[in-house]
């Protein structure tokens, strides 16, 4: 059985670019002929990914596995934390819900269990792969948390992995954050850091060079690379921080205006990524009635807490505005997972899983009721959509805690092998489904956008871009970009040294 060579990437803070750089190295090592796996011991994210055996992991690790040209498994992310209420999260262990826990209880009671899970997953990956590319979380310098942390230097020690520290120059103060992080590390952990990467650089590198020289002399750590900002990278994000790059404003230069409702517990918003490559579509995220305006399409995405987000729609005035748009008849509506549940007449929560409200009225756009259940559905799915009298084979994945039943006869949206999914109004203006990834099906997405165009009196556009191909090209583009700007040879040397020292 092979003994793998691990490398770990940690950041000076959240959103430093760890996930993207790990993705790049997964593709680089795969291109170089190594069987490579990503690993993140503990991930906090509302965007998730379904493995081939129907288990739930962080979306970033699923994407990283795709970049490495392997199938994702729960060993790549054994612990997933999904916030669902204030100071409470659902703890997912090896792809299945374990229990809901408050932060203090998780830190106090889960630590020993977490250590065992992480050690076993690392052992499993070590037996199967040549390389393990490990991602940290937040910062390794959180001195108030480090005695029981499960995701940074403790994992590096378990795996005996050299560490590369990543700083984001775009946020300012990159040298201070890198130096400060290094100075706050324990001596053993400090020596484990083989160098740093400065990420998201824009401008003239010669102006940065004096700072790079100073940093190396002051810290004794090598600057392994300065990675320029890479625009238009079509790779799934898992953190809602990414939504800050989107505007809530309309764009008159685009023919199709798409408003995505950004409620507090929005999840799996990567469902909407394919619209970003459509030249005629402008996608914007709105969280108030004032921002909504008169869009051509409103999408209600997934939610980790359907009831609380439904109450947000009502309290913010968005629910009334959506009803006004529905009555006018010029707007299409598409609900996915939690958004699909919101379209119905009522949502029931008899076990108080999401809220103390036993029954909450929905938007009442379609005649269905949903009951929140203790059991969670996580599965890859496929079926047939009949839309505009055309037949489309579609694939997706389901992640939901709820059973939806119809109050009267409705037109189903997807015909699966043994059951039906979702519903569609007879004029096809209102659609709801449990299928995440529905818009990643290129032929259906083309037909759906063209239907909206034709309703507006616009000519259809055919031969639209394939989002699947674009994402695969993005992995290669990212790998080439990082390969060009990072001292890969030095990193490879250090990885081998660490493995040799352990044997």
Backbone torsions as a table, in degrees:
resi	resn	phi	psi	omega
1	UNK	NA	134.1	-177.0
2	UNK	-69.9	150.7	172.0
3	UNK	-105.6	119.4	-170.2
4	UNK	-77.0	162.4	171.7
5	UNK	-108.0	112.4	-178.6
6	UNK	-94.4	157.9	171.2
7	UNK	-143.1	139.7	-178.3
8	UNK	-121.9	138.5	177.2
9	UNK	-114.0	122.1	176.6
10	UNK	-120.7	162.6	-177.1
11	UNK	-123.4	162.7	175.5
12	UNK	-75.8	-15.2	180.0
13	UNK	-167.5	173.7	174.7
14	UNK	-65.7	151.4	177.2
15	UNK	63.5	32.0	174.8
16	UNK	-82.9	-11.0	-179.7
17	UNK	107.8	17.4	-178.1
18	UNK	-59.6	-48.3	-175.4
19	UNK	-60.4	-41.7	-178.1
20	UNK	-68.3	-41.7	-179.3
21	UNK	-69.0	-37.8	173.8
22	UNK	-61.2	-41.9	176.8
23	UNK	-58.3	-43.5	179.8
24	UNK	-61.1	-45.2	-178.1
25	UNK	-70.7	-30.2	173.9
26	UNK	-61.5	-42.9	179.0
27	UNK	-71.5	-41.1	-179.8
28	UNK	-59.7	-50.0	-178.9
29	UNK	-65.2	-36.7	176.8
30	UNK	-64.2	-43.6	177.4
31	UNK	-60.9	-31.5	-178.9
32	UNK	-84.0	4.4	173.9
33	UNK	93.6	9.6	179.7
34	UNK	-96.6	136.6	172.8
35	UNK	-76.1	113.4	-166.2
36	UNK	-122.0	142.1	176.7
37	UNK	-129.8	142.7	171.0
38	UNK	-84.1	161.9	176.0
39	UNK	-153.5	131.2	168.2
40	UNK	-138.6	114.5	-171.5
41	UNK	-60.9	-44.4	-175.5
42	UNK	-139.6	122.6	-176.0
43	UNK	-124.4	133.1	172.5
44	UNK	-107.8	111.5	-175.6
45	UNK	-161.2	147.6	173.8
46	UNK	-99.7	-8.6	171.5
47	UNK	-95.0	121.1	-176.5
48	UNK	-125.9	175.2	-171.8
49	UNK	-136.3	139.9	-179.6
50	UNK	-103.6	125.9	179.0
51	UNK	-76.9	169.9	-175.5
52	UNK	-63.8	-24.1	177.9
53	UNK	-95.7	16.6	173.0
54	UNK	77.9	32.7	178.3
55	UNK	-110.8	158.2	-173.3
56	UNK	-108.5	126.8	175.5
57	UNK	-133.3	173.8	176.4
58	UNK	-62.2	141.5	-175.5
59	UNK	-62.2	-35.9	-178.4
60	UNK	-59.9	-40.0	-179.3
61	UNK	-70.6	-32.8	173.5
62	UNK	-64.1	-43.1	178.2
63	UNK	-64.2	-42.4	179.6
64	UNK	-63.7	-36.7	175.9
65	UNK	-64.5	-41.0	175.5
66	UNK	-59.1	-43.6	179.4
67	UNK	-62.0	-32.8	179.3
68	UNK	-84.0	-0.5	179.7
69	UNK	62.5	40.1	175.4
70	UNK	-132.0	168.1	173.8
71	UNK	-86.8	137.0	-179.5
72	UNK	-73.0	146.1	173.9
73	UNK	-132.4	166.2	-178.7
74	UNK	-71.0	-17.1	174.9
75	UNK	-62.9	-21.3	-179.6
76	UNK	-79.6	-15.3	174.4
77	UNK	-156.8	77.4	-174.0
78	UNK	-67.4	-23.8	-178.5
79	UNK	-125.9	120.3	177.3
80	UNK	-121.3	127.2	179.7
81	UNK	-108.6	122.2	-177.2
82	UNK	-119.9	102.1	178.8
83	UNK	-58.2	132.0	179.1
84	UNK	-129.0	-23.2	173.7
85	UNK	-139.1	173.3	177.0
86	UNK	-59.6	120.0	177.6
87	UNK	63.2	21.8	177.1
88	UNK	-139.5	141.9	-179.4
89	UNK	-137.1	155.1	170.6
90	UNK	-86.8	126.9	178.7
91	UNK	-96.0	118.8	-179.7
92	UNK	-105.4	121.6	-178.1
93	UNK	-113.5	121.6	-177.0
94	UNK	46.0	46.3	169.3
95	UNK	86.3	-0.5	-179.2
96	UNK	-129.2	144.9	179.9
97	UNK	-58.6	132.2	177.7
98	UNK	-97.4	-61.0	173.6
99	UNK	-171.7	166.0	172.7
100	UNK	-88.4	134.8	-176.9
101	UNK	-140.8	144.8	170.2
102	UNK	-78.7	159.9	-173.3
103	UNK	-58.3	-44.0	-179.2
104	UNK	-64.0	-42.0	180.0
105	UNK	-67.4	-38.5	177.9
106	UNK	-61.8	-47.4	-178.9
107	UNK	-63.7	-38.7	-176.2
108	UNK	-78.3	-43.9	-167.0
109	UNK	-102.9	-18.7	-172.5
110	UNK	-98.8	-10.6	-169.8
111	UNK	-55.2	-52.7	-177.1
112	UNK	-63.3	-40.3	176.7
113	UNK	-62.7	-42.9	179.7
114	UNK	-60.7	-42.5	178.7
115	UNK	-58.1	-45.7	-178.9
116	UNK	-63.7	-42.4	179.6
117	UNK	-61.9	-44.4	-177.2
118	UNK	-66.4	-44.7	179.9
119	UNK	-60.7	-43.3	-178.4
120	UNK	-66.4	-41.9	179.8
121	UNK	-64.7	-41.1	177.2
122	UNK	-62.7	-40.7	177.1
123	UNK	-61.5	-42.5	-179.7
124	UNK	-63.5	-44.5	179.7
125	UNK	-67.7	-37.1	-179.2
126	UNK	-60.5	-32.4	-179.1
127	UNK	-76.5	-22.7	-169.7
128	UNK	-108.2	-18.4	-169.5
129	UNK	-127.2	153.6	176.5
130	UNK	-80.7	-36.2	-177.4
131	UNK	-130.6	142.1	171.7
132	UNK	-124.3	121.5	179.4
133	UNK	-104.0	111.5	-169.5
134	UNK	-103.0	137.4	178.9
135	UNK	-111.8	132.2	173.3
136	UNK	-86.5	-168.9	178.8
137	UNK	-143.6	143.2	179.2
138	UNK	58.5	-124.5	-178.8
139	UNK	-132.0	143.8	175.5
140	UNK	-77.1	-2.2	-176.2
141	UNK	-103.1	22.8	176.7
142	UNK	-79.7	84.9	-170.4
143	UNK	-63.4	-24.1	179.3
144	UNK	-78.0	-12.5	-175.7
145	UNK	-117.5	-13.7	-166.5
146	UNK	-66.2	-20.3	-178.3
147	UNK	-69.1	-19.4	179.8
148	UNK	-136.6	28.5	179.6
149	UNK	-77.0	152.8	-174.5
150	UNK	-125.7	17.0	-168.5
151	UNK	-142.2	-8.6	-177.8
152	UNK	-117.6	-110.4	-171.6
153	UNK	-65.0	-30.2	177.4
154	UNK	-62.4	-37.7	177.9
155	UNK	-70.2	-39.4	177.7
156	UNK	-59.8	-38.9	178.5
157	UNK	-68.0	-43.4	178.2
158	UNK	-57.0	-45.1	-175.8
159	UNK	-85.0	-8.6	-171.4
160	UNK	50.5	53.2	-175.8
161	UNK	-105.4	136.3	168.1
162	UNK	-66.9	152.8	-174.3
163	UNK	-119.0	135.8	171.0
164	UNK	-110.3	127.8	-179.2
165	UNK	-97.0	131.7	-176.2
166	UNK	-110.1	131.3	174.0
167	UNK	-120.2	141.4	-178.4
168	UNK	-99.7	107.4	-177.6
169	UNK	-71.3	-20.6	-177.7
170	UNK	-63.6	-28.4	-177.5
171	UNK	-86.7	-7.4	179.5
172	UNK	86.6	153.9	176.7
173	UNK	67.7	34.5	-172.9
174	UNK	-66.7	-38.2	-179.4
175	UNK	-69.0	-39.6	178.1
176	UNK	-63.3	-41.1	-178.4
177	UNK	-70.5	-36.9	177.8
178	UNK	-68.8	-47.8	-179.4
179	UNK	-64.3	-44.6	-179.9
180	UNK	-61.7	-41.2	178.5
181	UNK	-62.8	-46.6	179.9
182	UNK	-60.5	-41.1	-176.9
183	UNK	-69.7	-24.0	-179.1
184	UNK	-88.4	-4.5	-180.0
185	UNK	-80.0	148.5	171.6
186	UNK	-62.8	156.7	-174.5
187	UNK	-55.8	-45.6	-179.4
188	UNK	-61.7	-41.8	-178.3
189	UNK	-72.2	-36.4	177.7
190	UNK	-59.2	-43.0	-178.7
191	UNK	-70.9	-20.6	179.6
192	UNK	-74.2	-22.0	180.0
193	UNK	-75.2	115.8	-176.2
194	UNK	-90.4	-9.3	-179.8
195	UNK	162.7	-178.1	-176.9
196	UNK	-130.2	156.7	172.5
197	UNK	-121.7	131.5	173.7
198	UNK	-98.7	122.7	-169.2
199	UNK	-108.5	155.9	172.5
200	UNK	62.6	39.8	-178.2
201	UNK	-76.7	138.7	173.2
202	UNK	-130.0	134.4	174.9
203	UNK	120.7	-158.2	-174.6
204	UNK	-91.7	114.4	-176.8
205	UNK	-62.6	-29.6	-178.8
206	UNK	-62.4	-29.0	178.8
207	UNK	-73.1	-22.0	179.1
208	UNK	-87.4	-20.4	-170.9
209	UNK	-56.4	-41.6	177.5
210	UNK	-58.7	-37.0	177.9
211	UNK	-67.2	-38.5	179.1
212	UNK	-64.0	-44.3	179.9
213	UNK	-63.8	-44.7	178.1
214	UNK	-59.2	-44.6	-177.4
215	UNK	-60.9	-46.2	-178.8
216	UNK	-63.4	-39.7	-179.9
217	UNK	-70.3	-40.7	-175.7
218	UNK	-72.0	-40.3	-174.1
219	UNK	-100.1	-21.8	-173.7
220	UNK	76.2	9.3	179.4
221	UNK	-105.3	141.5	-177.2
222	UNK	-80.9	137.0	169.2
223	UNK	-81.4	108.4	-174.8
224	UNK	-80.1	-14.2	178.3
225	UNK	170.3	154.7	170.3
226	UNK	-119.4	113.6	-173.9
227	UNK	-98.4	115.7	177.5
228	UNK	-64.2	152.0	175.1
229	UNK	-56.0	134.2	-179.8
230	UNK	-114.6	105.1	-175.3
231	UNK	-77.3	161.4	172.7
232	UNK	53.1	47.7	179.3
233	UNK	-93.3	107.7	-174.2
234	UNK	-87.4	69.2	177.1
235	UNK	-125.2	135.6	-174.4
236	UNK	-55.7	138.6	172.6
237	UNK	-101.3	157.3	177.8
238	UNK	-118.0	-13.6	-174.1
239	UNK	-104.9	133.3	-179.0
240	UNK	-66.0	-10.2	174.5
241	UNK	-55.6	-32.3	-177.7
242	UNK	-62.1	-23.6	-177.8
243	UNK	-68.3	-17.0	178.0
244	UNK	-64.6	-18.1	-179.9
245	UNK	-78.4	-12.7	-179.3
246	UNK	-92.7	148.9	176.8
247	UNK	-96.2	160.7	171.7
248	UNK	-97.7	-1.5	-175.3
249	UNK	-87.2	150.7	176.8
250	UNK	-75.7	157.9	178.7
251	UNK	-125.0	107.6	-174.8
252	UNK	-68.3	-14.9	179.6
253	UNK	-80.0	-14.2	179.2
254	UNK	-100.5	140.3	-173.8
255	UNK	-81.1	-26.4	-178.4
256	UNK	-116.7	117.6	-179.6
257	UNK	-99.1	118.6	-177.3
258	UNK	-115.4	119.0	178.0
259	UNK	-105.2	121.2	177.4
260	UNK	-102.1	127.4	-178.5
261	UNK	-76.9	118.9	-178.4
262	UNK	-100.2	83.7	176.2
263	UNK	-83.0	167.7	-172.4
264	UNK	-58.8	-34.9	-176.6
265	UNK	-107.2	35.2	179.7
266	UNK	-56.7	138.3	-179.9
267	UNK	-140.4	157.1	177.6
268	UNK	49.6	42.6	178.4
269	UNK	-71.9	-4.7	173.5
270	UNK	-65.2	-12.4	173.2
271	UNK	-55.2	-27.2	-173.6
272	UNK	-94.7	-5.2	-176.7
273	UNK	-55.3	-38.2	-178.1
274	UNK	-58.1	-26.4	179.0
275	UNK	-68.1	-21.3	-177.4
276	UNK	-70.4	-16.6	179.3
277	UNK	-98.7	0.4	178.6
278	UNK	-89.2	119.4	-173.6
279	UNK	-66.0	-23.7	-177.9
280	UNK	-94.4	-0.5	-175.2
281	UNK	-109.0	137.0	171.8
282	UNK	-117.3	119.4	-178.2
283	UNK	-106.1	132.6	-179.4
284	UNK	-139.2	151.6	-178.6
285	UNK	-108.8	127.2	-175.3
286	UNK	-123.3	145.5	179.9
287	UNK	-132.6	13.2	176.3
288	UNK	-145.3	158.0	179.4
289	UNK	-63.5	-34.7	-179.1
290	UNK	-63.9	-36.0	-177.3
291	UNK	-75.8	-21.5	-169.8
292	UNK	-64.8	-42.7	180.0
293	UNK	59.4	-136.9	-176.2
294	UNK	-125.6	71.3	-177.2
295	UNK	-74.0	159.0	173.8
296	UNK	-76.3	-34.0	-177.4
297	UNK	-138.6	131.5	171.8
298	UNK	-110.6	127.4	176.3
299	UNK	-113.0	126.6	172.5
300	UNK	-100.9	104.9	-173.2
301	UNK	-81.1	-170.5	179.6
302	UNK	-66.5	160.5	179.7
303	UNK	-143.9	140.1	174.7
304	UNK	-82.2	-13.0	177.5
305	UNK	-144.7	88.5	-173.7
306	UNK	-58.5	-43.5	-174.9
307	UNK	-67.4	-48.1	-179.8
308	UNK	-63.6	-38.4	178.8
309	UNK	-71.4	-31.3	174.6
310	UNK	-66.0	-41.5	176.3
311	UNK	-64.9	-34.5	175.5
312	UNK	-61.1	-42.4	178.4
313	UNK	-58.6	-40.5	-178.2
314	UNK	-73.5	-44.6	-177.5
315	UNK	-67.3	-31.5	-177.7
316	UNK	-83.7	-8.6	-176.2
317	UNK	86.6	-3.1	-179.7
318	UNK	-65.6	-37.3	-179.0
319	UNK	-60.0	-45.4	178.8
320	UNK	-63.9	-39.8	-179.8
321	UNK	-66.7	-39.1	177.4
322	UNK	-63.4	-40.6	178.5
323	UNK	-64.3	-38.5	177.9
324	UNK	-63.4	-41.5	177.8
325	UNK	-64.6	-40.1	179.9
326	UNK	-61.4	-43.0	-178.4
327	UNK	-66.5	-35.0	179.6
328	UNK	-67.5	-30.7	172.9
329	UNK	83.3	9.9	-178.8
330	UNK	-102.5	2.3	-175.9
331	UNK	-120.2	138.2	173.6
332	UNK	-92.0	150.5	-179.9
333	UNK	-129.3	136.7	179.9
334	UNK	-138.4	118.0	179.2
335	UNK	-109.6	133.9	-178.6
336	UNK	-120.0	125.1	176.5
337	UNK	55.8	-110.3	178.4
338	UNK	-58.2	-37.2	176.5
339	UNK	-64.1	-34.8	174.8
340	UNK	-64.1	-44.2	179.0
341	UNK	-61.9	-37.5	-179.2
342	UNK	-65.8	-27.7	-178.8
343	UNK	-67.1	-18.7	-174.9
344	UNK	-79.4	-173.0	-176.0
345	UNK	-83.4	-35.9	-178.3
346	UNK	-150.2	151.5	171.1
347	UNK	-123.3	125.0	-178.1
348	UNK	-106.4	140.6	179.0
349	UNK	-134.6	71.3	-173.1
350	UNK	-65.5	-21.9	-178.3
351	UNK	-103.4	9.3	-179.6
352	UNK	53.6	42.6	179.6
353	UNK	-72.1	-38.9	-177.2
354	UNK	-106.9	-29.3	-175.2
355	UNK	-163.0	169.0	176.3
356	UNK	-76.9	-5.9	-178.3
357	UNK	-83.1	118.9	-178.4
358	UNK	-69.6	-41.0	179.7
359	UNK	-135.6	132.2	178.9
360	UNK	-129.5	130.6	179.0
361	UNK	-68.6	138.1	177.1
362	UNK	-89.9	-166.5	179.4
363	UNK	-75.0	-17.8	176.4
364	UNK	62.7	38.4	174.6
365	UNK	-84.0	-29.2	-178.8
366	UNK	-136.4	150.6	-175.3
367	UNK	-82.5	77.7	178.2
368	UNK	-144.9	156.9	175.9
369	UNK	-128.3	144.1	-179.6
370	UNK	-121.7	135.9	174.3
371	UNK	-113.8	121.2	177.9
372	UNK	-71.1	129.0	-175.6
373	UNK	-115.5	162.4	177.5
374	UNK	-73.7	-29.4	-179.0
375	UNK	-82.7	142.0	-178.2
376	UNK	-109.9	130.3	175.3
377	UNK	-88.9	122.2	174.0
378	UNK	-135.5	112.1	-176.1
379	UNK	-159.4	151.2	166.4
380	UNK	-81.0	139.3	-174.4
381	UNK	-134.9	158.9	173.7
382	UNK	-152.8	159.1	-178.5
383	UNK	-176.1	-166.3	-176.7
384	UNK	-119.9	131.1	173.3
385	UNK	-110.1	131.0	170.4
386	UNK	-105.8	109.5	-175.7
387	UNK	-134.9	129.0	-177.5
388	UNK	53.3	38.7	178.7
389	UNK	63.9	16.8	175.8
390	UNK	-113.8	149.2	-177.1
391	UNK	-102.8	127.9	-179.1
392	UNK	-127.4	128.4	170.8
393	UNK	-83.9	127.0	-175.9
394	UNK	-128.6	150.3	175.1
395	UNK	-126.4	154.3	178.1
396	UNK	-169.7	-162.1	177.1
397	UNK	-145.1	153.2	-177.6
398	UNK	-120.2	135.1	173.7
399	UNK	-141.6	100.9	-179.9
400	UNK	-157.0	150.9	174.0
401	UNK	-114.0	84.1	-177.6
402	UNK	175.9	148.2	174.8
403	UNK	-116.6	127.1	-177.3
404	UNK	-109.2	129.7	178.7
405	UNK	-127.2	146.6	-177.0
406	UNK	-91.2	142.8	179.5
407	UNK	-84.9	-19.9	178.8
408	UNK	-153.5	176.2	-179.8
409	UNK	-65.0	131.3	177.9
410	UNK	-133.2	164.6	177.0
411	UNK	-86.1	116.3	-179.4
412	UNK	-67.4	153.1	179.6
413	UNK	-90.8	-47.3	-176.7
414	UNK	-125.0	131.6	173.8
415	UNK	-99.5	107.1	176.4
416	UNK	-85.7	178.4	-175.4
417	UNK	-60.7	-44.1	-174.6
418	UNK	-119.5	-1.9	-177.9
419	UNK	-156.0	174.8	179.0
420	UNK	-107.8	153.7	177.0
421	UNK	-131.6	138.8	171.0
422	UNK	70.9	-172.5	178.8
423	UNK	-153.8	163.5	-177.1
424	UNK	-147.2	130.7	177.0
425	UNK	-64.8	158.0	-173.8
426	UNK	-69.2	-21.5	173.7
427	UNK	-91.7	3.2	174.4
428	UNK	63.8	22.8	177.9
429	UNK	-91.0	-19.9	179.4
430	UNK	-122.9	121.6	-178.6
431	UNK	-133.2	139.7	173.4
432	UNK	-135.2	144.7	-178.6
433	UNK	-156.5	154.3	171.4
434	UNK	-87.5	-3.8	-176.4
435	UNK	-77.7	105.0	165.1
436	UNK	-72.1	150.0	179.5
437	UNK	80.5	12.2	-177.0
438	UNK	-61.6	-35.2	-178.0
439	UNK	-82.7	-5.2	173.1
440	UNK	-76.7	-9.2	174.9
441	UNK	-83.1	100.3	-169.5
442	UNK	-56.3	-47.7	-178.4
443	UNK	-61.5	-41.4	178.7
444	UNK	-65.7	-42.9	-179.2
445	UNK	-60.4	-41.0	178.5
446	UNK	-61.1	-46.1	-179.2
447	UNK	-64.0	-39.7	-177.4
448	UNK	-66.9	-45.9	179.3
449	UNK	-64.6	-41.2	-179.8
450	UNK	-65.9	-31.4	175.8
451	UNK	-63.3	-42.1	177.5
452	UNK	-65.7	-40.5	178.4
453	UNK	-60.4	-46.3	-178.2
454	UNK	-64.4	-36.9	176.4
455	UNK	-61.2	-34.0	179.5
456	UNK	-85.5	-0.4	-179.5
457	UNK	83.4	20.2	179.5
458	UNK	-100.9	150.0	177.7
459	UNK	-70.7	142.4	178.4
460	UNK	-67.2	155.1	175.9
461	UNK	-117.6	121.7	-178.4
462	UNK	-107.7	171.4	-179.4
463	UNK	56.6	49.2	177.6
464	UNK	-72.7	165.2	-177.4
465	UNK	-65.8	147.6	174.9
466	UNK	-86.5	115.8	-178.1
467	UNK	-67.8	-33.2	177.8
468	UNK	-60.6	-46.0	179.1
469	UNK	-66.2	-39.8	-179.6
470	UNK	-62.5	-41.2	-179.4
471	UNK	-67.7	-39.4	178.5
472	UNK	-65.0	-41.1	175.7
473	UNK	-62.9	-33.7	-179.7
474	UNK	-64.6	-38.3	177.7
475	UNK	-59.8	-44.6	179.9
476	UNK	-67.7	-40.1	179.6
477	UNK	-64.2	-42.1	177.9
478	UNK	-63.6	-45.3	-179.6
479	UNK	-61.9	-43.7	179.0
480	UNK	-62.8	-40.4	-179.0
481	UNK	-63.4	-48.9	-178.7
482	UNK	-68.7	-41.4	179.1
483	UNK	-57.2	-36.9	-176.6
484	UNK	-73.7	-25.3	-171.0
485	UNK	-114.6	5.1	-178.0
486	UNK	-124.9	146.6	178.4
487	UNK	-80.4	80.5	-175.9
488	UNK	-65.9	-36.0	-179.0
489	UNK	-62.2	-41.7	178.8
490	UNK	-64.0	-42.4	179.2
491	UNK	-62.8	-44.3	178.2
492	UNK	-59.3	-42.4	180.0
493	UNK	-61.4	-45.1	-179.5
494	UNK	-66.6	-36.5	177.5
495	UNK	-61.6	-43.8	-180.0
496	UNK	-66.5	-38.8	178.7
497	UNK	-61.4	-42.3	-180.0
498	UNK	-66.4	-38.9	178.8
499	UNK	-66.7	-42.6	-179.5
500	UNK	-64.4	-37.1	-179.5
501	UNK	-67.8	-25.4	-178.2
502	UNK	-85.2	-14.4	-176.0
503	UNK	-100.0	NA	NA
